[in-house]
């Protein structure tokens, strides 16, 4: 993937978002997403920072194509997910 447009589309597809869903998540218009994906517009700094923050995208990869598309998950996210799974299992087996 040579362009930021291609990388954005890759991210959206990997996360299984429609253009409208991604736009809603980033608080921008669907047209803004579409225009970046087709290379008509470059993404704004705000667009890029929201994408990085909300989808854990690797900034170096998004901007320059260097590294992997996504950053490793944050410990807090893993901890929350594991806590929910453990609680669910404990409830399922009537242990809490």
Kinemage of the C-alpha trace (Angstrom):
@kinemage 1
@onewidth
@group {chain A} dominant
@subgroup {mainchain}
@vectorlist {calphas} color= white
{ca unk a 1} P 0.000 0.000 0.000
{ca unk a 2} L 1.685 3.095 -1.252
{ca unk a 3} L -0.702 5.863 -0.255
{ca unk a 4} L -2.441 7.064 2.884
{ca unk a 5} L -5.699 6.613 0.948
{ca unk a 6} L -5.012 2.910 0.466
{ca unk a 7} L -3.953 2.526 4.089
{ca unk a 8} L -7.103 4.232 5.350
{ca unk a 9} L -9.292 1.925 3.272
{ca unk a 10} L -7.313 -1.071 4.562
{ca unk a 11} L -7.900 0.005 8.175
{ca unk a 12} L -11.595 0.544 7.595
{ca unk a 13} L -11.952 -2.878 5.968
{ca unk a 14} L -9.895 -4.603 8.672
{ca unk a 15} L -12.184 -3.153 11.335
{ca unk a 16} L -15.224 -3.998 9.177
{ca unk a 17} L -16.602 -0.469 9.191
{ca unk a 18} L -18.628 1.093 6.424
{ca unk a 19} L -17.577 4.588 5.432
{ca unk a 20} L -20.598 5.923 7.337
{ca unk a 21} L -19.701 3.965 10.490
{ca unk a 22} L -16.104 5.172 10.402
{ca unk a 23} L -17.259 8.735 9.812
{ca unk a 24} L -19.588 8.504 12.799
{ca unk a 25} L -16.804 7.141 15.009
{ca unk a 26} L -14.470 9.959 13.958
{ca unk a 27} L -17.208 12.615 14.107
{ca unk a 28} L -16.740 13.586 10.469
{ca unk a 29} L -18.851 13.199 7.340
{ca unk a 30} L -19.057 10.068 5.219
{ca unk a 31} L -18.009 12.246 2.289
{ca unk a 32} L -14.803 13.224 4.139
{ca unk a 33} L -13.921 9.539 4.537
{ca unk a 34} L -14.759 8.815 0.899
{ca unk a 35} L -12.707 11.779 -0.354
{ca unk a 36} L -9.631 10.625 1.552
{ca unk a 37} L -10.070 7.016 0.412
{ca unk a 38} L -10.195 8.005 -3.272
{ca unk a 39} L -7.289 10.411 -2.877
{ca unk a 40} L -9.325 13.536 -3.581
{ca unk a 41} L -8.358 15.063 -0.210
{ca unk a 42} L -5.580 14.485 2.255
{ca unk a 43} L -6.725 13.728 5.786
{ca unk a 44} L -6.539 16.575 8.281
{ca unk a 45} L -4.392 16.309 11.399
{ca unk a 46} L -7.632 16.000 13.391
{ca unk a 47} L -8.797 13.144 11.137
{ca unk a 48} L -5.488 11.319 11.576
{ca unk a 49} L -5.323 11.830 15.347
{ca unk a 50} L -8.902 10.568 15.828
{ca unk a 51} L -8.149 7.512 13.690
{ca unk a 52} L -5.005 6.757 15.691
{ca unk a 53} L -6.749 7.257 19.029
{ca unk a 54} L -10.011 5.442 18.293
{ca unk a 55} L -8.677 2.478 16.315
{ca unk a 56} L -5.199 2.107 17.819
{ca unk a 57} L -3.595 2.728 14.416
{ca unk a 58} L 0.192 2.977 14.175
{ca unk a 59} L 0.861 6.589 13.115
{ca unk a 60} L 4.107 5.678 11.313
{ca unk a 61} L 2.319 3.077 9.242
{ca unk a 62} L -0.648 5.320 8.453
{ca unk a 63} L 1.461 8.291 7.378
{ca unk a 64} L 4.563 6.660 5.915
{ca unk a 65} L 3.759 2.968 5.489
{ca unk a 66} L 6.422 1.999 8.030
{ca unk a 67} L 5.802 -0.752 10.578
{ca unk a 68} L 2.587 -2.614 11.280
{ca unk a 69} L -0.907 -1.167 10.779
{ca unk a 70} L -1.978 -1.399 14.404
{ca unk a 71} L -0.263 -0.782 17.709
{ca unk a 72} L -0.284 -3.579 20.279
{ca unk a 73} L -3.360 -3.407 22.510
{ca unk a 74} L -3.054 -1.325 25.643
{ca unk a 75} L -2.855 -3.265 28.897
{ca unk a 76} L -5.982 -1.524 30.197
{ca unk a 77} L -8.001 -2.748 27.207
{ca unk a 78} L -6.821 -6.324 27.660
{ca unk a 79} L -7.438 -6.168 31.400
{ca unk a 80} L -11.019 -4.915 30.916
{ca unk a 81} L -11.768 -7.584 28.318
{ca unk a 82} L -10.349 -10.367 30.492
{ca unk a 83} L -12.260 -9.141 33.544
{ca unk a 84} L -15.530 -9.270 31.612
{ca unk a 85} L -14.794 -12.785 30.346
{ca unk a 86} L -13.901 -14.066 33.829
{ca unk a 87} L -17.028 -12.520 35.344
{ca unk a 88} L -19.144 -14.087 32.601
{ca unk a 89} L -17.659 -17.525 33.240
{ca unk a 90} L -18.118 -17.217 36.984
{ca unk a 91} L -21.768 -16.268 36.540
{ca unk a 92} L -22.318 -19.060 34.027
{ca unk a 93} L -21.124 -21.589 36.609
{ca unk a 94} L -23.004 -19.903 39.459
{ca unk a 95} L -19.821 -19.009 41.297
{ca unk a 96} L -20.830 -15.390 41.854
